[in-house]
Amino acid sequence: QVQLVTSGGGLVQTGGSLTLSCVASGGAFRGHAMGWFRRAPGKEREFVSAIRWSQGFTLYADSVKGRFIISRDNAENTVTLQMNSLQAEDTAVYYCAGTGSGFHYNKELSQEWPYHLWGQGTQVTVSS
């Protein structure tokens, strides 16, 4: 059974960078897309970014557009989130997630319901 294993979180100063990685272990990822979500203290989990697994089309939340870059390595079953110019409001637990094989429109990929596979979450803390 495929599981998602997340790594790369940590503590960084404002303006710094971090890279998160998510590896699909136990088999190849054959879903339509993988995405990143985050939950800040006291807030609901929110969409950050997604990438279509075959075409590589990317999608970003407005709050991270221009600062975060999502990429994937199909051969390594890995999705990476490069986070630059980090701000205090980026502090959250970050989760990677994978959808099933069916197609999803962009609007759907920014919601949680298409994602049935979730990683364990990794803490990102941005300090001033």
C-alpha angles and dihedrals in degrees: 000000000000116000130183118230117194127201142160106070124134147119120312136167123248110283093024131119137239134179122215122199132196122192125194105222130186094040145350119303107244100172129118098248146355124217146180126232131177139202118206120200110286094003139101120261110268138195118260109169144331138195130201106237100222105032097032093227109163134213129192139188112244090243093064102030111127093017105059127055124197121199139164139211107207094190091054095039088232135138119193132197114202108198118196134176090021118199133196090258089062089068106118146107107278122213130191118211140182132212129217122262097271121104119262129192120234093258090054094049090061091060129074101234099080091056114085098162118068134181124223098259131246127224120240116188122185115195129191 
